[in-house]
Amino acid sequence: MRLTDFWARLEEAFGPGYAASIARDQVLSQLDGRTIEQALASGERTQAVWRAVCAAYPDRVPARLR
């Protein structure tokens, strides 16, 4: 998954303002206690980060975006 696709999916699932907040502020156990931004900056694959988002927010991410 390209990084642009990742951000588009995150914004579609959470809205532009909230997506940025989640990426910056929310620590996910699925990412070893890192935020989305930290995981991506450390070289984590976007697909793995997206799977972590889907696991952390199963009710927020529509099935078509999984």
C-alpha positions as CSV (number, residue, x, y, z in Angstrom):
1,M,0.0,0.0,0.0
2,R,1.3,3.4,-0.9
3,L,1.6,6.1,1.8
4,T,-0.9,8.3,-0.1
5,D,-3.4,5.4,-0.1
6,F,-2.8,4.9,3.6
7,W,-3.6,8.6,4.4
8,A,-6.6,8.6,2.1
9,R,-8.1,5.6,3.9
10,L,-7.3,7.0,7.4
11,E,-9.0,10.3,6.4
12,E,-12.0,8.5,4.9
13,A,-12.4,6.4,8.0
14,F,-12.0,9.1,10.6
15,G,-12.3,12.5,8.8
16,P,-9.4,14.7,8.0
17,G,-9.0,16.5,11.3
18,Y,-9.5,13.4,13.5
19,A,-7.3,11.2,11.3
20,A,-4.4,13.6,11.9
21,S,-5.0,13.6,15.6
22,I,-5.2,9.8,15.8
23,A,-2.0,9.5,13.8
24,R,-0.1,11.9,16.0
25,D,-1.5,11.3,19.4
26,Q,-3.0,7.7,19.8
27,V,-0.5,5.1,20.9
28,L,-1.5,1.6,19.6
29,S,-0.5,-1.6,21.3
30,Q,-0.6,-3.2,17.9
31,L,2.3,-0.9,17.0
32,D,4.4,-1.8,20.0
33,G,3.3,1.3,21.9
34,R,4.0,3.7,19.1
35,T,1.8,6.2,17.3
36,I,1.0,5.8,13.6
37,E,3.4,8.6,12.8
38,Q,6.1,7.0,14.9
39,A,5.6,3.6,13.3
40,L,5.7,5.0,9.8
41,A,8.7,7.2,10.5
42,S,10.6,4.2,11.9
43,G,10.1,2.4,8.6
44,E,7.1,0.1,9.4
45,R,5.3,-1.0,6.3
46,T,2.2,1.0,5.6
47,Q,0.2,-2.2,5.2
48,A,1.2,-3.4,8.7
49,V,0.3,0.0,10.2
50,W,-3.1,-0.1,8.4
51,R,-3.8,-3.6,9.8
52,A,-3.0,-2.2,13.2
53,V,-5.5,0.6,12.7
54,C,-8.1,-1.8,11.6
55,A,-7.5,-4.0,14.6
56,A,-7.6,-1.1,17.0
57,Y,-10.7,0.5,15.5
58,P,-12.8,-2.4,14.1
59,D,-16.1,-0.4,14.4
60,R,-14.6,2.7,12.7
61,V,-13.0,1.3,9.6
62,P,-15.5,0.2,7.0
63,A,-15.2,-3.3,5.6
64,R,-14.5,-1.9,2.1
65,L,-11.4,-0.1,3.4
66,R,-9.9,-3.1,5.1
